[in-house]
């Protein structure tokens, strides 16, 4: 079993203690700095240091595994917030902030809030709140039957798993075709989001390609098959479809979760060299999709000539994917002065999402739509949407304190993922899928990302629930048969 290295809890507590102890003095001095640009530059550097310090400690101690959920969370958070803040401040690139009509002179407040939220995240990770969740799961019979079942995939059950994975594959391909016909386009990118409101199940069925591939690979490895040709061809086909249709985040979930399975079954440690190589490949692929977006169709060729300028446009620039820091400034400015708090409504609405909007037209909207409609109506009316962030979701529901305690809860969740003992195939798959969606929870919103996550996770859990139940019935049958034989022999 692969050992997922963790940061020493005492080290993180020390970090939190140091920053809490010195924070008030330091922030007081920063706020007193006369030059505003200097003030925000100092705050951006402090935010970046707090963000990367645990990673630097792990690298120094040579206990870093870049497929660790904590590492993925911190690196993603760094890209979306400190890195973007440093880029716009040092390059004086406030064009996107100005386009949103956001107040750039509250950036110092936003940076302070994000700094404090990171400290709350570390507190959630360090303290023992996770034990409460673990104890509750131990008392839950459904969870125990799923996680503790042994040898679920074997020679006897392999055919069932493969048929089930093929069914998911067929449903996904049907979803691709139906969605393309309904939309009249081969793009599931920006234009697809609008259509998904009325065709949500078709839109989400495209995601079933991911659990199909993961189940097929895990099943092959569990029974010791060596021939990987079929699964690699399927992976290549899925990657091509997601790239051509603009589904770059689906592609990211697929590649990250598949990569975790590969490292687990082949006992590969995802260290520094593999991380830098994987980051380069990932950045390149996302940039290729961004450069070709809305210009591709099945059978067309990809333009692979992507240079640094294109990569910059897809990531750091104001038109790139990292501009959620800019959007959060607008959210911070407009709540609650323009848009009132929702007090958990957008989180609770997850329970109502399975109901089709055709049956329940007044089903609560996602946080991003509420924010766009009320804070950026000029873009909403044109059908333009910008990604919020999990911080915006917390802010919308409970204000600044919602951000702090929401980040603390995030720390607890990341710690729970890190503590999973990968001693069964279902735990490995749960870990891989859950880890792969971490970046999208940071960039997106809770409910929208949870729907994507569950449409991948539930099909995997369902087959293992069916197999564990079948194994239990077989075991009871064998026990009953043995008991009857003993009675007859007497």
N, C-alpha and C positions, 0 to 999 in steps of 0.2 A: 504494500500500500504506500502511496506517495505521502510524504510528510509535508504539510503546508506550514512553513515557518511563520511565526507570529512575532510582533514586536513585544518586548518585555513590558508587562503591564506597569511595572514601577517606573520604567523610562518614560512612558507616556504620561503617567501621573506627575512625574517630575516636570515634564514639559508644561503641562497645564498649570501646575503650581507656580512655576517661574513666571509664566506669562500673566497669570492672574495677579501675582504679587507685584510685578513691575508694570503691569498694563496701565493702571490708572495714572501713574507718574509719567510714563512714556506718552500716553495718549494726550495727557494734559499739555505736555511740552509741544507735541506735534500740532495740536489745535492752536497753540499760541504762536506758531510760526507765521510770520506776516505774509510771505509769498504763497499764494494758493497752489500754484503748480508744484512747488517744492513740497508742500504739505501732502498732496495726494501721491506724489512719487514715493515719499517715505512710507506712507500707509500701504501702497501697493507692494513695496519691497518686503515690509513686515508680513503682509498676508502671504506672499510667496514663500517666505522663510518658514512660517508656521505650517504651511501646507506640505512642504517637501522635507521638513526636518526628520520625521519618522522614517521616510524612505532613505535619507542619507545615513541615518543610524543603522538601518538594516544592511545597506550596501557596505558600510564600514565594518560591520560585524560579520559580513559574508553570510547573512541569513536571509537573503532576499529571494523571493520567488515571485516573478512578475505576473503569475496567474493567481496570486493571492488576492482575495476580494478586497482587502484593505488597500493594497497597492493600486488595484484598478480604480477603486473609489477615489483615492487621493490624486492619482495622475489625471483622471478625468476631470475632477474638480479643479485641478491646477490649470488644465487647458481652457476650461470654460470661464474661469473667473480671474485668478491672478495673471495668467499669461495674456488674456485679452485686455485686462486693465492696464498692464505694463505696455502693451503694444499701442493702445490708443493714446495713452498719456505721453509716452516718449515720442511717438510719431505725430502727436497733435492731430490725430485723425478722429474728430468728433462728428463726422458726416452722418453716420447712422443715428447717433444720439440726436443730432439736430433734425434729421428727417422725421424722427418720432416726436419732435417737439418736446423732448425731455429736458429737464434742467441739469446741465452739466455741472453746475456749481453745488450739487448735493452729492457728488461722487465721494467726497470724504466721509459723509455719513454712511453711505452704502458700504464703503470699504470697512468702516469700523464695525458695522452690523455683521458683515461676512466674517471678519476676524473673530468676533465673539462667538458666532455660530460654529466656527471650526473648533473652538475650545470646548463648546458644549458637545460636539461630535466626539472629541477625544474622551470627555467625561463619560459619555454613554458607552464608549468602547471599553474603558478601563474598569468601570464599576461593575458590580455583579447582577445587574438587572436581567441579564440573559438567563440566569439560573431560574428565575420565575417562569420564563417561557419554556425552558427545558423541562421543568417539573410538571408543567401543565401538559406538555406533549407526552410525557411518560404515562400520564393518567388517561390519555386519549387512545382508545382501543383501535380506532381507524388508523391513526398515525403510526401506532406500534405495529399493526399488521402490515402496513406498507413498508416501513423502514427496516423492520427486523426480519422480514422473510428472507431465508437463505436459499441459495442455489435456485433462484426463480427461473432463470434462463438456462436450460440444459438441452441435451439431445432430444428429450421428449417434447419440450415446449418450444424449441427453436422454430418449428414450422408454423405454430400459432402466431408467434411474434412476427415472423416474416410476412405472413398473410395480413396481419393487422397493419404492419408498416406499409405494405403495398396498397391497402385500402386508403390509408392516409395520403399516399402518393397520388392515387387516382383522384381523390376528392380535391386535392390541391391543384392538380392540372385542370380539372373541370372548372375550379374557381378562376384560374388564370383565363381560360377561354371565355367563360361567361362574363367576367369582368371586362375583358377587352371588347367583347361585342356590345355590352351595355354602355361602355364609355365611348366606343368608337375610336379608341386610341390604344397604343401599346405602352403607354406610360402609366405607371402606378405611383408616380411621384407627386408633384404639387397638384396637378389636376385631379389625381385619383382621390385625394383627401376629401374634396367636395362631394364626389359621387358616393363616397363611403358612408355618408350620413344616411342615405336611403337604402344602401345595399351593404350594410355592415357585415353580415354573415358571409357574403360572397367575397368581400374585401379581405376579411380575416382568414378565410379558408386558404388563401395563398400561403399563409404562415405554416400550414400543416406539412409543407414540404420539409420543414426543419425537423420536427420530431420523427418523421419518417426516416430521414437519413441517420439521425442519431441512434434510433432504435436498431436499424439495420447494422450499423457499425458495431454497436455494443453487443448485439446478439452474435455476430461473427466472432468477435473477440472472446466472448464468454465460452463458446464451445470449441475454441482453438482452431478455427479455420485460418488458413494462410492466404488464400486468394482474395486480394483486395481490389481486383480490377473493376468489378461491377460497382462497388461503393464509390470508388474514385471517379468513375465515369458519371455516376449520379450526382456526386458532389460538384463536378465540373459543369454539368448541365444546369444544376440549381444556381450555381454562381453566375453562369452566363445569363440565365433568365432574370435573376434579380438585378444584374448590371444593366441589361438591355431595357428592362422595365422601370429602371430608376429606383428600385427597392434597396437602396444602399444600407439602410439600417437593418433590414432583414438579413442582408448579406453579412453584416457585422455580427449579428446574433449567431448565425449559422457558423461562421468561421471561428469565432471565439469559443463557442461551446464544443465544436468539433475538435478544435485545438486542445481543449482541456481533456477530452476523451483520449486523444492520441498520446498526450504526455502521460496520462495515467496508465494506460494499458501498455505503453512501451517504456515506462519508467524513465521518462525524460525529464530532466530538471530545466525549467524555463528560466534560465539565468540571464545575465546581463547581455551577452552576445546575441542570444536568441531573441531577447526582448527588443534590442535595437534593430535587428533584422526584421522581426515581425512588425515593428512599428513602421519601418520604412515601407514594407509591402502593403500594410493596411492603409497608410497615408496615400500611397501611390494609387491603390485601387479606388479609394473614395474620391480622389482627385480625377481619375479617369471617368468615373460615373458622373461627377459634377460637370466635367468638361463636355461630356456627350449627352447630358440630360435633355430629355424631350426631343432629341434628334435621332433616336435609334428606333429600330423595329427588328423583329425576328428575321434573321438572315443578313442584317446589315453588319458592317465591320466597325470595330471600335477604333477610335483614334487614340493610340497609345503614346503619342508624342506629348507628354505632359512635362512641362518645365517648372522651375521654381515659381515663376510668376503665376501659373495656373494653380499650383498648390497654395500659394498665398491667397489667391482669390477665393479658394474653397474653404480656407480655414481662418486665417488671421484677419483678412480685410473686412471692411464693413459689410460686404456682401456675402461673407463666408458663414460657416456653421457655428463659429464661436461667439457670435454677437448676442448671446443671451444675457451677457453682463449688461449690455446696452439696454436691452428690453427690461431687465430687472430694475434699472434706474427709473424707467417710466412707471413701472408697477409700484415701486417704493414711493414715488412722488404722488401717485394717484389714489393710494389706499391709506386711510378711509375718506380722504377729502372729496373724491369723486365717486368712488365705488366702495360700498359698505362691506364690512366683513361678512363672510358666509358661515362662519362658526361650524365648520365641518361638513357642510352640505355637499361639497364636491367630492369628499372622501366617501361619505355614506352612499353617494350615488352609484358607487361600484356595484352595490347589491342589485341595482335596478338595470344595469347594462344588458343582461341577457334578454330583457324584454324588448322585442323589436319596436322601433319608433312608430311603425304603422299601427301597432296596437296601443301604444302608450305615447301619443304625440308630445305630451308635456313632460317627458322624461328629462331629468336635470341634465344640463349641458356640461361639457368638460370645462375645466378652469380656463384653458387657453381661449376658448370661444367667448367666455364671459369677459375675460380681460380685453380681448380684441374689440368686442362689441362696445364696451364702455369706455375704455381708455384710448383706443386707437380706431375710432369709428370710420375715419376717412380711408383707412386701409381695409377694414372689415367689409365696408360697402362695395369695394372693388374685388372682393373675394381673395384678398391677400392675407395670409396668416404668418405670424412669427412665433417661433418656439418660445415658450415661457421658461420655466425651470422649476425644479422642486422647491426652490426658495420662494419663487413667485406664488406657488400653490400654497405653501405654508403662510405666506404673507396675506394672501387673499382670504384665508379662513380665520386666522387668529392673530394677525399682525406680527410685530417684531418678536414678541414672545413665542408666537407660533413657529417662527424660524428657529429660535434657540432650542425649544423642546422638540421640534421636528428633527433637527439635526442630531440631538441627543438620541432620539429613537432610531435614527439611521445608524448611529454608532452601535447600538444594541443589535440591530439586524445584521450588520457587517460582522460583528463578533460571533453571532450565532452561525453564520455561514462558515466562518473560519474554524469553528469547533466541530464541524461535521466530520465524523469518523468514516472515511471512504472505504468501508469494508464490504460493500455490496453494490451491485450494478445500479440499483434504483437510487442509492445515495449519490453515486457518482453522477448519474444523469441529472438528478435534482440540483446538485452542486454546480454542474456545468451550465445548465440553463439559467439558474438564478444568478450566477456570476456574470454571464454574458449580457444581462439586461441592466446591470448597474449603471453604465454610462447613460442609458436612456432614461432612467429615473432621475438622474441629475439634470440632463438637458430638457427633458419633457415634463410631464405632469403625472401625478400619482395614478389617476383613474385610467387615462389613455394608455400609459405604459403598462399598467397592470392587466388591461385587456389583452394587449399583445403578449405579455408574459404568460398569462393563463391559457391562451389559445395554443401555446407551445407546450406548457407544462402539463395541463390536464390530460391530453391524450396519452402522455407517457405514464402518468399516475394511473390512468384507467386500466391500461393493459396489465400493469403489475398488480393492481387490486384484483383483477379477474384471475390472474395466474395464481396469486396467493390463496384466493378463495378456492380455486380448483385443486391446489395442492392440499389444502386443509380437508376438503371433501374426500380426496383420494386417501389421505392418511386415516380419516375416520372410517372409511370403507374397509381399509386393510385391517385396522384394529378390530372392527366388528367381525370381519371374516375370520381372523385369528381366534377371537373369543369363541365363535361358534364351533370352530374346529376343535378347540380344547374341550368344549362342553360335550361334543359328540364322542370324543375319545374316552371320556369318563364313563 
